[in-house]
């Protein structure tokens, strides 16, 4: 049996991962679970899987969790330790920047990292790409779009494609005017038309910042220049990725929007396992629509490309500013359109470091960003 550590086990990706494992229980053994703060669900997962190690990121919730004999771990140190166990597979589905150190640890100690924490690659893509190139660990993406591109690229020589195309549902507001976007509420922003996801990624999808993060992720995953990565709005969410080839042909990967499909592919090391997941019914899907994103109404995507052209530290600032601004919006402190405004201001005031090859510098830039955006938020009141 292959041993598995699931980081972010109570989130949408984590619970889907455990569902896939349950379907192949003769092949996988859960030896470690980590959760950010959902103590109730974490309790039931620990009781069911009886891992040897359990990490609760938010130690303040310690009294809410029964560990059932598992070694207790907490905070970032705990995430780093549980990712360093040397399990056959580490699934990193943690939300936000807290997943970075776990990614780095897994790359050093495990043979396979199934990665859903896109922020790791956004913040430290150069470092992670160098680690993967060294051959210590195989990295298989879990994001549906990057899994699609990863699979398509298995069949095409690197010299044979012209462009990577990432699709986006467009979120719930793709038809809204800028004036309407200014009045968007938290409740409205958390209603994604296709996927059931955590609060942050759902909001990132609504602003299209998530697609910007995915463009940055693709740049490092596949070693492709930003000019060769395109985003198309595809409301039906059936086509997850496309390759435009040098002869004009286009290859596409289509699947029902079910995260268990790319998760199963990753857990099985890039092999397909027969499972009763949702199938892609093209007749039921009907027309497949593709549109160009509007980066005037949704500037987060434009800012991601600008950050890529600026250099490594700009990517850290883009991610960190978004994290703080998203939290402020969810707390009702700023408006929906203010999120991209704070990102743009942080990028404009940051002195860029073009190349970063050590984690300490990554965290230093991240901390600068947190302090900068937090200071700009003081005294700001929500206008909606």
C-alpha positions, 0 to 999 in steps of 0.5 A, spaced: 500 500 500 502 507 498 502 511 504 499 518 503 499 525 507 493 529 505 494 537 507 488 541 507 484 534 508 477 538 510 477 543 504 473 541 498 480 538 494 481 534 501 475 531 502 475 529 494 481 526 495 479 522 501 473 520 497 478 517 491 482 514 496 476 510 499 474 508 492 481 505 492 482 503 500 486 496 498 491 501 495 492 507 499 493 508 507 492 515 510 498 516 514 497 523 515 492 529 515 492 536 516 487 541 517 487 549 517 481 550 522 475 545 521 475 541 527 468 538 527 470 535 520 477 534 522 475 530 528 471 525 524 476 524 519 481 522 524 477 517 527 475 514 520 482 514 518 486 513 524 493 517 521 499 516 525 500 524 524 495 529 525 496 537 524 491 542 526 494 549 523 490 553 528 492 551 535 487 555 538 482 549 536 486 544 540 480 542 545 475 541 539 479 535 536 480 528 539 487 526 536 485 518 537 493 517 538 495 520 532 501 525 534 499 532 535 502 537 530 500 545 530 502 551 525 507 552 520 512 547 523 507 542 524 505 542 516 513 542 515 514 536 519 508 532 516 510 534 509 517 531 511 515 524 513 517 521 507 510 518 505 509 515 498 504 521 496 503 528 499 497 531 497 498 539 498 491 542 498 492 547 503 489 554 502 494 560 500 501 561 502 501 557 508 502 551 503 509 553 501 513 550 506 509 544 506 510 544 498 518 545 499 518 539 504 514 534 500 519 535 494 525 534 499 522 527 502 517 524 498 517 521 491 510 524 489 507 531 490 500 532 488 499 539 488 493 543 489 496 549 492 497 554 487 500 559 491 506 555 492 508 556 485 506 563 485 511 565 490 516 560 489 516 557 482 523 558 480 525 554 487 520 549 486 522 548 478 529 547 480 527 542 485 523 538 480 528 538 475 533 535 480 529 529 480 528 528 487 520 528 487 515 528 481 510 533 481 503 532 478 498 538 478 491 537 481 488 543 479 483 541 473 486 546 468 493 544 469 492 537 470 489 537 463 495 541 460 499 536 464 496 530 460 496 533 453 503 535 454 504 527 455 503 527 447 506 533 444 513 534 443 515 541 446 517 544 440 510 541 437 506 546 440 505 554 440 500 556 446 497 553 452 490 555 453 487 555 460 479 556 461 475 559 466 468 559 467 468 567 468 465 566 475 458 569 477 459 576 474 462 575 467 456 579 465 456 585 470 458 592 468 463 595 472 458 599 476 454 592 478 461 589 480 462 595 485 456 593 489 457 585 489 456 582 496 460 577 500 454 572 499 453 573 491 461 573 490 461 566 494 456 563 489 460 560 484 456 557 478 460 551 476 465 548 482 464 547 490 470 550 493 473 554 499 471 561 500 478 564 498 478 560 491 471 561 490 472 569 491 479 569 487 475 565 481 469 571 481 475 576 481 479 572 475 485 573 480 485 565 480 486 565 473 492 570 474 494 565 479 493 559 474 497 563 469 503 564 473 503 557 476 503 554 468 509 558 467 513 555 472 510 548 471 511 547 464 517 552 463 513 556 458 513 564 457 507 568 459 506 570 452 505 563 450 499 562 455 492 564 454 486 564 458 479 563 455 472 564 458 468 558 457 462 558 462 460 550 461 467 548 464 467 542 460 474 544 456 479 544 461 485 546 457 487 546 450 494 546 446 495 550 440 500 546 435 505 549 431 501 546 425 494 550 427 491 544 430 488 545 437 488 539 442 483 539 448 482 536 454 474 535 456 471 532 462 465 533 467 467 538 472 469 533 478 475 534 481 476 527 483 478 526 476 484 529 476 485 527 483 485 520 481 490 521 476 495 524 480 494 519 486 495 514 481 502 517 478 499 519 472 495 513 470 488 512 469 484 508 474 477 506 473 472 509 477 464 511 477 466 519 477 461 523 473 462 522 465 462 528 460 456 528 456 457 532 450 449 532 448 447 534 455 453 539 455 450 542 448 454 548 445 461 550 448 462 557 448 469 561 448 470 568 450 476 573 451 476 575 458 475 582 460 481 585 463 478 592 464 472 589 468 477 584 471 484 587 472 486 581 476 488 577 470 492 583 467 496 584 473 498 577 474 501 578 467 504 584 469 507 581 475 510 575 471 514 580 466 516 584 472 520 579 476 519 574 481 518 578 487 512 581 484 509 574 483 509 574 491 507 581 492 501 579 487 499 573 491 500 576 498 496 583 496 490 578 494 490 574 500 490 580 505 485 584 500 480 578 500 480 577 507 478 584 508 473 583 503 470 577 506 470 581 513 466 587 509 472 592 510 472 593 502 468 593 496 469 587 491 473 592 486 477 594 491 481 587 491 484 588 485 486 596 486 490 594 493 494 589 488 495 594 483 498 599 489 502 594 492 505 592 485 506 599 484 510 601 490 514 595 490 521 595 488 522 588 484 527 583 485 527 579 478 530 573 481 529 569 487 532 563 489 532 562 496 525 561 501 528 566 506 527 572 501 520 569 499 518 570 506 521 577 506 517 579 500 511 576 503 511 579 509 513 586 506 506 585 502 502 583 508 505 590 512 504 594 506 497 592 504 495 592 512 497 599 513 493 601 507 487 598 509 487 602 516 481 607 516 478 604 510 471 603 510 467 599 505 463 603 500 458 598 499 
